[in-house]
Amino acid sequence: MSGIIFQLRDLLWGGPLLILLLGTGLYQTYRLKGITFRYLPLALKLVFGKKKPINAKGDISSFQSLMTALAGAIGTGSISGIATAIAIGGLGSLFWMWVAALLGMATAFSEALLAVKYRIEMPNGSMAGGPMYILSKGLSYKKWAIFFSVVAAVTALGTGCAVQSNSVAHAIESLIAVPRLMTGILMAITAGLVILGGVKSIGKVAGVLVPFMAGLYLLAGLCVLGFHFDKIWMALELIIQSAFTGQAAMGGFAGATMLMAIERGISKGLFSNEAGLGSLPIAAASAQTDEPTYQGLLAISGVFISTMLICTITGLVIAVTGVLNEGLTGSALALAAFGSTWNVLPYIVVVGLILFAFTTVLAWEYYGEKCVEFLIGTKGIIGYRCVYIAMLVLGAIADLDLIWAIADIANAFMAIPNLIAIIGLSSVVKIEAEGYFAKIKLQKIYQ
């Protein structure tokens, strides 16, 4: 059974899906005339600038919505996921991760914009949106909407739940020898308390923890890079060279081909920033905003922060410390890289890993329950939450490689209908964006 799962993962993440992912990002970048590069400074300003009070409909603020999306994206994939990609695909995986992220910004912009445009208000006053509503309302693809909802609800149990508890349990066990079952139980209890509060509770927690944990992790990474400053340029050269030639075996590293670098870089890049996956628009739909394009701009900054900053730090730390030769993978490889410089840094990484995983667990539970709500209504939410919390315990004691393989398969099945929706509604995205930026220019002229 394990062999079949690994073969299916390799088949799904072969040429067709990689072409669809990169092709969608490239197509949207072209159709939007490089909008994601031209307006990246504005997108970052909207995140870090002064927030204006908003009276628009929505469950949580646009900032909290972005932090919820980032909570789902900046999970263990940003640490153990990238480390796993490098351990299998070599340092060249980082280059293809960057390519996927730069093109993925246009994809994320498009899906967040569409999420706000096609969202609906539920009878209880809450907002509901995402690929299932984009597919059903925007394209009248009801069957595709149902397929996405089923796959996404299942994916949340693996990608957002079991993978997170598994990575945290392994990291804590390797560092301070706490049994993985105990870690899973503690995560289940803690997450359950927040999940019961719904999206508003999740948004508030994410709004505080995400900036804190990202800053803490970046600081730890910069300490390592500062200590190995003389090796950064050499590491960058190796990353670019390995992206096109593969990486030869050395020490405990088994070696990697160019194809392995591309496949691992793009698949783990998607896992780390979720551009095109279909989870990001579910969070975007809950935002308090009347401007779909505004939320699209915030999504651009989300991809940039999660991949170009957080994941790059992980990759560079592994590259400059030379621990790739030791044959490690996952969180153990990341911990070894940080620990090789300063003994206290692995503990900071574990704290970051726990916080990354915890907020990811919260965000993905919300994604899963919104899909269940689309399928059978609010009556299924409580039952789904119980199953989700139970999976935190089961995931902690499962096999790491098998868990990652299942997560990759689930991500692929989610991405396909979502990318179809983005391509099918690309003209809508273009019209909405052009109208928004024309209005901004007029406002500046008359100010």
N, C-alpha and C positions, 0 to 999 in steps of 0.2 A: 504493500500500500504506500509506504514511504517513497519507494522508487517511482511509482506512478505520479505522486504529487510533485516530486522534483522534476520529472519529465514534462509534466503539464506546465509547471512554472517556466521552464526553459523554452517551451513551445510558445507560450503566450508572450513572453518577453523577447521573442526573436524579432526579426526584421519588421513584420507588419505593424505591431503595436508601437515600436520605437519610431517608425516612420509616421504613424498617425499622431503621436504625441508631438514630435518635433515639427511635423508638417502643419499641424494646427497652430502651434505657436508662431511659426514662420509666416503662415498665411494671414493670421490676425495682425502680426507686426506689420506686414506689407499693406494690408487693407486699411489699417489705422495710421499709416504713414509714420511708423516709428514712434507712435504716441507714448509708448511706455518709456522710451529713452528720453524723449523731449520733456516729459512731465514728471520724471522721477524726482527731481528736486522739489517740485510742488507736492508730490505724494508724500515724501518724507517730512516736509514742512507741516502737512496736515496732521501727521502723527505726533510730531514732537513740538509743534507750535501751540499757542494758547487756544484752548477749547471754548467755543461759543455755545451758550445755552441753546438747546434745540427743542422745539415744541411739536416736531413731526411725529407721525405714528411709528410705533416700534416698541419692542420689549426692553431693549437695552440701548445705551448710547453707541454711536458709531465706533468710538474708541474701544468700548468694551466688546463690541462685536468683532473688531479686528483682533483684540487680545484673545477672544475665544477661538477665532480661527488660528491664530498663532499658537495658542495652547494646544490645538489639535495637530498643528504642523511641527512645532519645535518640541517633539517628544524624544523618546530614546533613539529615534531614527537619526537625529542630529548628532548623536554620540556613538552609540553602539551600531546603528545602521550604517553610518559613514565608515566606521572602523571595519565593519564586515565587508563593505564594498571594496575597500582598499586591500583588505586581507585576501580577497578572491580576485579582484580585477586589477590590482596594482594601483600605484599612485596616479596613473593616467585616468582613473575613474573620476578624480576630482575635476579634471578639465571638462569632461563630458557632463558632469554635474553642473558646472558653471554654464555651459552652453544651454542645457535644458532649462536652467533657471532664467537666463536672459531672455530666451524665447518664451518661457512659461509666464513671464510677467504679463504679456499680452493675453494669454489664455486666462490667467487669473482675473485680469481687468474685465474681460468679456463675461466670464461666468458670474462675477459679483454684480456687475451691472444688470445682467439678465435676471438675477435672483431678486433684486429689489423691484425691477419692472413687473415681473410676473408673480410676485408674492400675493397672498390673499390674507384677509383678516378672518380669524376663526370666531365662532359664536361667543367665546369667552373673552374676546378682545385681543388675544395674542396673535402674532404674525406667523405665517407658515410659508416657506418657500424653499427653493433648491431645484436641482435638476428634474425632480419628478413633476414639479409645477411648470418648469420651463418647457419640458417635453410635452406635457398634456395641454397646457394653455397656449404656448407659443407655436408649437408644431402640430398639435392634435395627435401626438404619438402616445396614446394612452397605454398601449401594451409595453412600449419601451419605458414609460414612466413606472409601471408596475414592476418591470424587471429590475430597473435601477433601485427601487425602494427595497425589494427583497434582498438583492445583493448587498446594498449598503447596510441594511440592518444586520446582516450576517457578518459583513466586513468589520463593523464596529466591534463585534464580539472578539474578533481576532486582532486586527490592526490596532484598534484603539484600546483594547482591553488586555487580552492574553499576552500580546507582544510586550506591552508596557510592564506588566507585573513580572513577566519572565526576565526581562533585561534588568530590572531593579533587583529582583531576587538573586540573580546570578552575581551582580556587582557587589551587593551587601555580603553575600556568602563568601566571595573571594577575598573581601577586605576584612570583615570582622566575624566571619564564621557563624552568622545567624542562619538557621535553617530556612530554606526557601518557602516552606509551607507557612511558617510564622510570618514571614514578610507578606505573603499573599493575603493572609487573614487580616493583618493590620491595615493593608491597603484597602481591602474590601470594606472594613468598618468605617474608615476615615472618608473614603469616597462616597459611601452610601449616605452619610450624614449631609453632604453637600448636594448630592444628586436629588435628594428628596425636596430640596428647595426650588428645583426647576432652573430655567435659563437665567433668571435674574440673579439667583444665588451663584450660579456658575460664572456669569459675567462679572460679578463683583470680585470673586476669588481670582479669576483670570486677570482682571485689571490690576490687581496688586501683585500677584505672584509672577506673572510673565515678565514684566519689566525687571523685577528684582532678580529672578533666576538668570535671565539673559545677561544682565550686567555682571553678575557674579561669575558666570562661566566665561564671559569675554575677558574679564580681568585675570582669571586664572590662566587662560590661554595666552594672553599678552605677556604674562610673567615668564612663561616657558619660552616664547618666541624672543623675548628680550634677552634671555640667558643664552639662547642659541642664535643670536642675531646674524652671526657670520655665515650660518648655513641656510638662511632663508632663500637667497638668490639661487643657490645650487639646488635647493628643493623645488623651486618653481621651474627651473630648467628640466629637472627630472620628470615633473608632473606633465609638462607639455610634450616632452620627448616620448614618454611612456604612453601618452594618449594615442599616438600614431604608430608606434612600433611595438607596443606591449612592454612587459617588464620581465627581465631574466630572473631565474631563481637565484636566491642568495640566502644563506643561513637557513632559518626555519621557514622562509617564504618559498612557496611552491612555483612561483612564476605565473605570468598572466599574458594572454594574447590581447591584441587591440580590440577584438570583438568582445572579449570579457570585460575590458575597461569600459567600452561603450554601454554594454548591457547593464552592468552594475552601476555605473555612474548615473545613467538616466533613470533606472528603476528606483534606486535609493534617493536620487534627487527628487523624484516625484513623491516618494515617501516622506521626505523631509520638508518640502514646501507645499505639497498637495495641489499644485497648479494643474488643473485639468482632471483631477481625480473625482471631483464632484462634492467633496465635503465642505470646501470653503464657501460655496454659495448658500449652504444651509445656514451657516452662521451669519453671512452677510444679510440674509433676508430678515433677520431679527432686529436689524439696526434702526435707530430712530433717525430717519432721513427721508426727504422727499425727492432727493436727487440720486438716481441710479449711478450716474457717472462718478459722483463723489465717493460712493462706496467702492467703485471700481478702482479709483486712485489709491484708496487705502489698501486694497488688495495687492497692488503693485509693490507697495512698501513692505507688505507682509512677506512676499516671496523674496525680496531683496534681503530683509533682515534674517529670515530663517536659513537661507542658503548661502548668500554671498558673505554673510558675517559669521553666523553660528557654525554652520557646517565647514566653512573654510578654515575657521580656527581649529576645529577637530582634525581636519586633514593635514594642515601645516604642522601642528604639534606632533602628529605621528611621523610626518616626513622628516622633520629636523632632529628628532630624538633617536632615530635609527632602530626603533623597537619592532619594525616590520620584519626584521630578520629573525625574530624569536618564535615565529610560528603561532602567535596568538591571534584571536579574532574577537569580534564583538566588544562588549564593555571591558573585558579583560585587557584587550589591546589598548583601548583609550586610557584606562587606569595606569597601565605600565608606562605609557608615553608621558603622562603628567607626573607620575611618581618618579621617573628617572631624573627629574630636575630638582624636585623639592618634596620631601616626604609628606608634607601636609596637603599638597595639592590633590592627591587622590581622594581625600576626604571631602574636599570642596567639590570635586567632580561628582562624587556619589550624592552629595546634597543636591547638586544641580540636576543629576539624573533622576533623583526621587521627585523633585519639584517638576521637572519636565514631564515625567511620566504621569504624575498625579493630575496635572492640568490637562494633559492629553486624554486621560481616562474620563475626566469630566466633560470635555468638549465632545468626544466621540459618543458618549452616552446620549448626549443631546441630539447628535446627528441620527443615531439609531432610532431613538424614540420618535423623532419627527417623521422618519420613514414608516415606522409602524403606525403612526397617526394617519398618514396618507393612505395606508392600506386598509386598516380596520377601525380607525377612529381612536378617540382618547381612551376607550375601554381597554386597549391593549398595552397602555404605557406602564402601569404598575407591574404587570407580569414581566414585561421586557426588562424593567429596571432590576427585578429580582434575579433574572437569568444573567444579566450583565455583571452584577456584583458577584455572583457565584463563579463566573468565568475568571475573575481576578485571582481567585484562589487556585483554580485548576491551571491557569496559565503559568503561575509561579513555579509549578513543579513539572511542567512539560519540557520536551526536548527543544533546545534553542533553534537549531538549524531547521527542524520541521516546522516550528512556529513561524519563522521568517518566510519559509517557502509558501505556506498557506496564506500568509499576509500578502505576499507578492501576487498570488493568483487572484485573491479577492480584490486587490487594487486594480488589476487589469480589467476584471469584469465590471467594476464601477466606472472606470475611465471611458470605456468604449461608448456607452450611450450618452455620457456627458459631453464628450468631444463631438459626437454627432449633433447634439443640440447647439453647441457653440458655432459649428460650421454652418448649420442650417439657418441660424439667426444672425449671421455675421453682418448682414445689411442693417438689421435693427440696432446692433451695437454701434455701427458706424454713424448712423443717423443720430442716435442718442448722444454720442460723444461729441460730434460736431456741433450739435445744438447747444450743448452745455458750455463748450469752450467759446462759442460765438457770443453767448450771453455774458460770460466772464469778461470778454474783451470789451463789450459794450458798457458794462458796469464801470470798467477802468476808465473808459473814454469820458463818461459823464460824471465821474467823481471829482 
